[in-house]
Structures are given as structure tokens and as C-alpha cells.
Amino acid sequence: MKSKTLYCVLLLLSLLLVAAAAGRILGTTPFIWNNIRLARSVALARGYPIYCGAEQEAPVIGTLHLPVSHILLTPAALARNPEQALRVGATLCALFGFGPLLWLHWRLAKRDPGRRRLAWGLALLCGLFLVQSGGGYYAIFRIHTDAAGLGFSTLAMAVIYLAGPGLGLGAMAFSAAMAVLAVLSKQTLAPIPAALALYLLLTEGWRRCLQYAALLAGLAAAGALLLHLGFGPAVWFNTLTLPAHRPLKQDWPLALGTAWRNFQPEGAYGVIPVLFCFLLQVWEPGGFRNPLRLLHEQRWLVFALAGLAMVPFVLKATITEGGAENHLGALTYLFLLASSIAIYHFVRAERDHPFLARAGKAWMVILILISLPGNLARLPNLSHPQKDPSQLAYEYAQRHPNRVYFVWCPLAALYAEGKVYHFDYALYDRELAGYPLTDAQFRAGAPEGSRWIAFPPQVEVTSRRFKQLLKGYRAGGDSELPGWRVYRPLPAFEHDRPTL
């Protein structure tokens, strides 16, 4: 009877997770950056270049990450309109982020059928917590390169963990391939393959470490060659040169403090059990004197080591101009995964670690209970999804062709006109890095003729180029675009844009 009750509880929590995740997907579409990021995948699917070189005359849409995640999201281009495309894209991101995590827990359940309910519960713990987590939500449910990168990283770490001591060449090759794909999705995940090589050095010795490093180097070189052949030198200008020239935020100490305050309430739930389990193992007889043996026996530490390696890079990205909450979401994801596998490890070895096993079970129940209100709060999105700005822009463009330039809704232009135009913040990125557009470059990516220029609610003009351009326009509104700022050319500039 007790077993049946537990299965019913797990089933109900699983249904809640699916419903809350669907609510997150429906609730995330109004976020303006979703349409911008998905536009790169749709543009790629329709044959447009997504990387513009330093001197190239082409639309600049702000692609600053390597293209694997953009390629993976190209199925969204099959949707009929921006709103459908965004929902497909958000669903794919959720699958990329959750799929490998669920696969790892399924493998744990398959390895030890007696602990199937434990693995199921831990998978639910990760899912329910990420759904209601601010950083986890940003990284997994909003359209971003993080989801694919973290998914590939999870597979790379999981293979090393599951293979156990004496890692075979096939498992190493698969892990290395996943680690390289993670970096080719988002280059700031580069510390993870380095952490995996270090883990193999500490647990398996120099030979295994060098083999793994050679596989990483070979696969990375092959991937770089394919990218160069497919996208040309512009891919390196956009993914290496421009990010490297981004300055720190002017108030970076304040940004660092804000990041710490944001990470504390959710990241602590993953960090505390990891730190607790590690310290107890260190203070066991022989643990402090032989840390290498500890790493070898407690293979769940590979996940913690990867999370630890990401910390300085996440901090740097957070205080850099353009950094957002998704960087903290990567840490939340990694440490939550590490704590889940640590709990599984110690509950499975309950006879040897009875205190840790009981503490792990209690922690799992506490985290699930903490996450329930946040998941229940997502359910109203299922019946009342919000309108997406790019869908509104698309519908307007269909009613009034060639009237308005939606500089923050590139997805609308792709669907309404089948064209790609400059994106305001992408021009700001170029200006920050010291590569502003020339007049000829701006003309090459701007729509022809004199158009109104529209900005969605709560979105400000960012680039110097558009600020200068709008001096020849007057701000107003449009009843068909409620809350938008619509700039119309002043009479003297009706047929001539002032900067061109």
C-alpha cells in the first residue's frame, strides 16, 4: 500500500511538472529577446547569413554565439507565424535542457531497479526546481543557447560518471564529442571540457587525461574547420572578436552584488548538499589524507567540479555589458544536478552512509515542497497565454505592408516580408566593441524607402546609429500597436533619412 501511494504521488508530481513546463513555455513567448534569438535560426533555415563580417555590407542581427544551438532550432522555421515559431523554439529548448537530465536519471533507475522511485523522485526534484527557478527558467525555457549547451554538457559528464573507473575509449570519445558540441553551442561553456580532462587526470592518470585532451583537440579542430567552411571568417569576428571587446558594466560592483543576491536563494539549494556531502566524506577516516581516492570513489564529484570550474567565467560574464541572469542559471543547473547525483549515490549506499542517506531523502522532499508553489503559479498560463510582441508586429505588417520598420522584432520581418534587417541592439554591440557600421553598411541592412520605426513597450533605443537617425523623426503612437512608441519622419525628411 505504501509503495502504491508513493507511485501515485510521483505520478501526480510528474503531471504537475509537465503542466508547469507547458505553462512556462506559453508564458515565455512575450519576452522580447526570444524573437530576436529565434530569428537567427529562422534566417539560417531560409538561407540568410547570420554572421556579418567587420567590413561586410549585410544585415547585422547580433549573432554572438557559435551556431550549433541555432542549427538545432531551425525546425521552428516550419511554423506558420512568429507566435507558433516561438512556442516550438521554447519547447525545443526545454527538451534540450531537460532531455539529457532525464536520460541520466533513467539510466540510474535502469542500473538499479530497486532504486527506481529514488531516481524518479530526483528527476522530478531537478525538473520542478528548474521550472520555478529564475535563472533556470531563463536558461532552459527562454530561447537561448544555454539549453543546448547545458544539455550537451550533461551528456559529457554523465558518460564519465556512468562508465565508472577504467573509462573506455568509446565512452571518452562520446563524452569529448558532447563537450565540444556544448562549446560550439555556447563558447562560455569552455571550462566544462577542461574540468572533465582535469577530473580524468586526478582519477585515471596522465594517460587517460592526454587521450581525452587529444580527442577534445581533434574534435574541436574538425568542428572549427566545418564552421569556417560553412560560415566563413565572419563567424570568428562575431563569436570571438566582438565578445572579447565588450567592456565591463559601468556599475559592475553593483551588478556583482545583485548577481550574488539573485543566486543565493536558488543556487544554495544545489550548493549546500554538494558541500555537505563532500565535507563529510573528507572528514571520514582517510578522506582528508587521500583526496584523489575520494574523487575516484565519489564519481558524482565530476558534476560539482564542472560547476566549480564555471564560477569565475559566470562572474565575468555577469559583470560584462550585456550579461544577464541566464549565466547564473547555468550554475543553478549544474549544482542542482550535482546534488541530485550525490543524493542518489549516498541513498544507494545507505548501509555505509545512513546519516547522509536520511539527510539526502529529507533534502529531496524539502526541495520538492519548496518548488510546488512556483510550479502551481505557472498553470494559469495554460489558459491565458500572453500576446507576443513579434506576433503583433507580424499581424500589423500584414495589414500595412512596408509601413513600419520593427527594429526589435526581426522575426516579424522574416515572416511578413521574408527579409532580414538590422537589429538595434546588434548595432550597439558593434559600437561597444569599436566596430560601428558605416553608412553603406547601414543602408545594406535597412529597409528601402521611408518607413516609420516602432519600438515595443519598455524597450529603449540603444545604438548610437538609431539615436542619430531618430532625430529626424517624431515620437507618437498607433492604436493598432498599444503601448508601442512609433516614430514617424518629420515633414522635411519624409523622403530622405537624415543620416544617409
C-alpha positions in Angstrom: 0.0 0.0 0.0 2.8 2.4 0.9 4.5 1.6 -2.4 1.3 2.3 -4.4 0.8 5.6 -2.6 4.4 6.7 -3.4 3.9 5.8 -7.0 0.7 7.9 -7.1 2.5 10.9 -5.6 5.3 10.6 -8.1 2.8 10.4 -10.9 0.9 13.5 -9.7 4.2 15.4 -9.4 5.1 14.3 -12.9 1.8 15.6 -14.3 2.4 18.9 -12.4 5.9 19.2 -13.9 4.6 18.7 -17.5 1.8 21.2 -16.9 4.0 23.7 -15.3 6.6 23.4 -18.0 3.9 23.9 -20.6 2.8 27.0 -18.7 6.4 28.3 -18.7 6.7 27.7 -22.5 3.4 29.6 -23.1 4.4 32.3 -20.6 7.9 32.9 -22.0 6.9 34.0 -25.6 6.2 37.7 -24.7 9.9 38.1 -23.7 11.2 40.3 -26.5 14.6 38.6 -26.7 13.1 35.3 -27.6 12.1 36.5 -31.1 15.5 38.1 -31.6 17.3 34.9 -30.8 15.0 32.6 -32.8 15.2 35.0 -35.8 18.8 33.8 -36.2 17.6 30.2 -36.6 14.8 31.1 -38.9 17.1 33.3 -41.0 19.6 30.4 -41.2 16.8 28.0 -42.3 15.8 30.4 -45.1 19.3 30.8 -46.4 20.3 34.2 -44.9 23.8 34.7 -43.4 23.6 35.1 -39.6 27.1 36.4 -39.2 28.2 39.7 -40.7 31.9 40.5 -41.0 33.6 43.6 -39.8 33.5 45.2 -43.3 30.7 43.2 -44.8 27.6 45.1 -46.1 24.8 42.9 -44.8 22.1 42.9 -42.1 23.5 42.7 -38.5 21.3 40.6 -36.3 23.6 40.2 -33.3 24.7 36.5 -33.5 27.5 36.3 -30.9 27.4 32.6 -30.2 28.7 29.6 -32.2 26.0 28.2 -34.5 25.2 24.7 -33.2 22.2 25.8 -31.0 20.9 28.0 -33.8 21.1 25.0 -36.2 19.2 22.8 -33.7 16.4 25.4 -33.5 15.8 25.6 -37.3 12.7 23.3 -37.2 10.9 26.3 -35.7 11.1 27.9 -39.1 8.4 25.4 -40.2 5.8 27.2 -38.1 3.3 29.5 -39.8 3.8 32.6 -37.8 6.1 34.1 -35.1 3.9 33.0 -32.2 3.9 29.4 -33.3 7.6 29.5 -34.0 8.4 30.9 -30.6 6.4 28.1 -28.9 8.2 25.5 -31.0 11.5 27.1 -30.2 10.8 27.2 -26.4 9.7 23.6 -26.5 12.9 22.5 -28.2 15.0 24.5 -25.7 13.1 22.7 -22.8 13.8 19.4 -24.4 17.5 20.2 -24.9 17.8 21.2 -21.3 15.7 18.5 -19.7 16.2 15.6 -22.0 19.8 14.7 -21.0 19.0 15.3 -17.4 16.0 12.9 -17.5 18.1 10.4 -19.5 20.8 10.3 -16.8 18.2 9.6 -14.1 16.6 6.9 -16.3 20.0 5.3 -16.6 20.4 5.3 -12.9 16.9 3.7 -12.5 17.8 1.1 -15.1 21.1 0.3 -13.4 19.5 -0.3 -10.0 15.7 -1.2 -10.4 15.4 -1.2 -6.6 16.1 2.5 -6.6 13.8 3.3 -9.4 11.5 5.5 -7.3 14.5 7.4 -5.9 15.8 8.2 -9.4 12.3 9.2 -10.5 12.0 11.5 -7.4 15.4 13.1 -8.0 14.5 13.7 -11.7 11.3 15.4 -10.5 13.3 17.4 -8.0 15.5 18.8 -10.8 12.6 19.5 -13.1 10.3 21.1 -10.6 13.0 23.3 -9.1 14.3 24.5 -12.5 10.7 25.4 -13.6 10.3 27.8 -10.7 13.9 29.0 -10.6 14.6 32.4 -12.1 18.0 31.6 -13.6 16.9 28.0 -14.5 13.9 29.4 -16.2 16.0 31.8 -18.2 18.5 29.2 -19.3 16.0 26.4 -20.1 12.7 27.8 -21.1 13.6 31.1 -22.8 15.1 30.7 -26.2 18.8 30.8 -25.7 22.0 28.9 -26.5 22.2 27.8 -22.8 19.7 25.0 -23.1 21.6 23.1 -25.8 24.9 23.8 -24.3 23.9 22.6 -20.8 22.3 19.5 -22.4 25.4 18.5 -24.2 27.5 19.3 -21.1 25.2 17.0 -19.1 25.7 14.1 -21.6 29.5 14.7 -21.5 29.6 14.5 -17.7 27.1 11.7 -17.4 29.1 9.3 -19.6 32.2 9.7 -17.4 30.1 9.2 -14.3 28.2 6.2 -15.6 31.2 4.5 -17.1 33.0 4.3 -13.8 36.7 3.6 -13.3 38.6 2.4 -16.3 36.8 4.6 -18.8 36.9 3.1 -22.3 37.9 4.8 -25.5 34.4 4.8 -26.9 32.9 6.4 -23.8 35.7 9.0 -23.8 35.1 9.8 -27.5 31.4 10.3 -26.9 32.0 12.5 -23.9 34.5 14.6 -25.7 32.2 15.0 -28.7 29.4 16.2 -26.4 31.8 18.6 -24.6 32.9 20.1 -27.9 29.2 20.4 -29.1 28.5 22.2 -25.8 31.2 24.8 -26.6 30.1 25.1 -30.2 26.7 25.9 -28.8 27.9 28.5 -26.3 31.6 29.3 -26.1 31.5 30.3 -22.4 31.0 26.7 -21.5 34.6 26.0 -22.4 35.6 25.4 -18.7 33.5 22.2 -18.7 35.7 20.1 -21.1 38.7 21.4 -19.2 37.2 20.3 -15.9 36.4 16.9 -17.3 40.0 16.5 -18.5 41.2 17.5 -15.0 38.9 15.0 -13.4 40.3 12.2 -15.5 43.8 13.3 -14.7 43.1 13.2 -11.0 41.2 9.9 -11.1 42.5 7.9 -14.1 46.0 9.3 -14.5 48.0 11.1 -17.2 47.4 8.5 -20.0 43.6 8.8 -19.8 43.8 12.6 -19.5 46.0 13.0 -22.5 43.8 10.7 -24.6 40.7 12.7 -23.6 42.6 16.0 -24.3 43.7 14.7 -27.7 40.1 13.7 -28.6 38.9 17.2 -27.5 41.5 18.9 -29.6 40.8 16.8 -32.7 37.1 17.2 -32.5 37.4 20.9 -31.8 39.7 21.4 -34.8 37.3 19.4 -37.0 34.3 21.5 -35.7 36.2 24.8 -36.3 37.1 23.8 -39.8 33.5 22.9 -40.6 32.3 26.3 -39.2 34.9 28.2 -41.2 33.9 26.4 -44.4 30.2 26.9 -43.7 30.1 30.4 -42.3 33.4 32.0 -43.4 35.7 34.2 -41.3 32.7 36.2 -40.1 31.9 33.5 -37.6 35.1 34.2 -35.7 34.6 38.0 -35.8 31.2 37.7 -34.3 31.9 35.0 -31.7 35.4 35.8 -30.6 36.3 39.4 -31.6 33.1 41.2 -30.6 32.6 39.4 -27.2 36.2 39.9 -26.3 35.9 43.7 -26.8 32.8 44.0 -24.7 33.6 46.3 -21.7 32.6 45.7 -18.1 29.4 47.3 -16.9 29.9 50.8 -15.5 28.4 49.7 -12.2 30.0 46.2 -12.2 30.4 46.0 -8.4 26.7 46.6 -8.0 26.0 44.1 -10.8 28.2 41.5 -8.9 26.3 42.1 -5.7 22.9 41.8 -7.4 24.1 38.6 -9.1 25.1 37.2 -5.7 21.7 38.1 -4.1 19.9 36.5 -7.1 21.9 33.3 -6.9 21.7 32.8 -3.1 18.0 31.8 -2.8 18.1 29.2 -5.6 21.8 28.2 -6.1 22.2 27.5 -2.4 19.8 24.5 -2.7 22.2 22.8 -5.0 25.5 24.0 -3.4 24.6 23.2 0.2 24.0 19.4 -0.3 27.1 19.1 -2.5 29.3 20.9 0.0 27.8 19.0 2.9 28.3 15.6 1.3 31.9 16.5 0.2 32.9 17.8 3.7 31.6 14.7 5.5 33.5 12.5 3.1 36.7 14.5 3.6 36.4 14.1 7.4 35.9 10.4 7.2 38.9 8.3 8.1 41.5 8.6 5.3 39.4 11.1 3.3 41.5 14.2 4.1 44.8 12.4 3.6 43.8 10.9 0.3 41.7 13.3 -1.7 42.5 11.6 -5.0 40.9 8.3 -3.8 37.9 10.4 -2.7 37.5 11.7 -6.2 37.9 8.2 -7.6 35.2 6.7 -5.3 32.8 9.6 -5.3 32.3 10.0 -9.0 29.4 12.3 -8.6 32.0 15.0 -7.9 32.6 15.3 -11.6 29.4 17.3 -11.8 30.5 19.5 -8.9 33.9 20.1 -10.4 32.3 21.2 -13.7 30.1 23.7 -11.8 33.0 25.0 -9.8 35.1 25.5 -13.0 32.2 27.6 -14.4 32.1 30.0 -11.4 34.8 32.6 -12.5 33.5 32.6 -16.1 30.0 33.1 -14.9 31.0 36.0 -12.7 33.0 37.6 -15.5 30.0 37.2 -17.9 27.6 38.6 -15.3 29.5 41.9 -14.9 30.2 42.3 -18.6 28.0 44.6 -20.6 25.1 42.6 -21.9 25.4 39.9 -19.3 22.1 38.5 -17.9 20.5 36.1 -15.4 21.0 33.1 -17.7 24.6 32.9 -16.6 23.5 32.2 -13.0 21.0 29.7 -14.4 23.9 27.6 -15.7 25.4 27.4 -12.2 22.0 26.6 -10.7 21.5 23.8 -13.3 25.0 22.3 -12.7 25.0 22.3 -8.9 21.4 21.1 -8.7 22.4 18.2 -11.0 25.5 17.5 -8.8 23.3 17.5 -5.6 20.8 15.1 -7.2 23.5 12.6 -8.2 25.2 13.0 -4.8 21.9 12.2 -3.0 21.4 9.2 -5.3 24.9 8.0 -4.5 24.5 8.1 -0.7 21.0 6.8 -0.6 22.1 3.9 -2.7 25.0 3.2 -0.2 22.6 3.6 2.8 24.3 0.9 4.8 27.7 2.7 4.6 26.3 6.2 5.0 23.0 6.0 6.9 23.1 9.6 8.1 23.8 11.0 4.6 21.1 8.8 3.1 18.4 10.1 5.6 19.6 13.7 5.1 19.5 13.3 1.3 15.9 11.9 1.3 14.8 14.7 3.6 16.5 17.3 1.4 14.8 15.9 -1.7 11.4 16.1 -0.1 12.1 19.7 1.2 13.2 21.0 -2.2 10.1 19.4 -3.9 7.8 21.0 -1.4 9.6 24.4 -1.8 9.2 24.2 -5.6 5.4 23.4 -5.5 4.0 26.9 -5.2 6.2 28.2 -8.0 5.0 25.4 -10.3 1.4 25.8 -9.4 1.7 29.5 -10.2 2.6 28.6 -13.9 -0.7 26.8 -14.5 -2.8 29.9 -15.4 -0.5 30.5 -18.4 -2.1 27.4 -19.9 -5.5 29.1 -20.3 -4.4 32.7 -20.6 -1.2 32.9 -22.7 0.1 36.4 -23.3 0.4 38.1 -26.7 3.9 38.1 -28.2 5.2 41.5 -29.5 6.6 39.9 -32.6 3.3 38.3 -33.4 1.6 41.7 -33.0 4.2 43.3 -35.3 3.7 40.5 -37.8 0.0 41.0 -37.9 0.4 44.7 -38.3 2.9 44.3 -41.1 0.4 42.0 -43.0 -2.3 44.7 -42.7 0.1 47.6 -43.6 3.0 46.2 -45.8 6.2 48.2 -45.9 4.9 50.9 -43.5 6.9 50.2 -40.3 10.4 49.0 -39.5 10.2 46.9 -36.4 13.8 47.2 -35.2 13.3 44.9 -32.2 11.2 42.2 -34.0 13.3 40.7 -36.7 11.2 37.5 -36.6 8.2 39.6 -37.7 10.0 40.8 -40.8 11.1 37.3 -41.6 7.6 36.1 -41.6 5.8 39.1 -43.0 8.3 40.1 -45.7 10.7 37.2 -45.9 13.6 39.6 -45.3 16.2 40.3 -42.6 17.0 43.8 -41.3 19.4 45.4 -38.8 18.5 44.8 -35.1 19.1 47.9 -32.9 21.0 46.2 -30.1 23.2 44.3 -32.5 24.4 47.7 -33.8 25.0 48.7 -30.2 27.2 45.6 -29.8 29.3 46.6 -32.7 29.6 50.1 -31.3 30.7 48.8 -27.9 33.4 46.7 -29.5 34.7 49.6 -31.6 33.2 48.4 -35.0 30.3 50.8 -35.7 28.6 50.5 -39.1 29.5 52.8 -41.9 26.7 54.5 -43.8 27.0 52.0 -46.6 26.8 49.1 -44.2 23.7 50.6 -42.5 21.9 51.1 -45.9 22.6 47.4 -46.8 20.7 46.1 -43.9 17.9 48.7 -43.6 14.6 48.5 -45.4 14.2 50.6 -48.6 12.3 53.9 -48.6 11.0 56.0 -45.8 9.3 54.0 -43.0 8.0 54.5 -39.6 10.2 53.0 -36.9 8.5 51.2 -33.9 9.8 50.1 -30.5 7.8 47.7 -28.3 6.8 48.7 -24.8 9.6 49.2 -22.2 12.3 48.9 -24.9 14.7 51.8 -25.3 16.8 52.9 -28.3 20.3 51.5 -27.6 22.6 52.1 -30.6 24.1 55.5 -31.5 23.1 54.9 -35.1 19.4 54.7 -34.4 19.6 57.5 -31.8 21.1 59.7 -34.5 18.6 58.5 -37.1 15.6 59.2 -34.9 16.5 62.9 -34.6 14.7 63.3 -37.9 11.5 61.6 -36.6 8.8 62.5 -34.1 7.6 60.0 -31.5 4.0 59.0 -31.3 1.7 56.0 -31.0 -0.6 53.8 -33.1 -3.9 52.4 -32.0 -3.1 49.1 -33.6 0.2 48.9 -31.6 -0.9 49.7 -28.0 2.0 50.8 -25.8 4.5 50.9 -28.6 6.5 54.1 -29.5 6.1 54.7 -33.2 8.4 57.3 -34.8 7.3 59.0 -38.0 9.6 61.0 -40.2 9.4 64.8 -39.8 8.0 66.5 -43.0 11.5 67.7 -44.0 12.7 64.1 -44.0 9.7 62.2 -45.5 11.7 61.0 -48.4 15.2 61.3 -47.0 16.6 59.6 -43.9 18.8 62.2 -42.1 21.9 60.1 -41.7 22.1 58.6 -45.2 
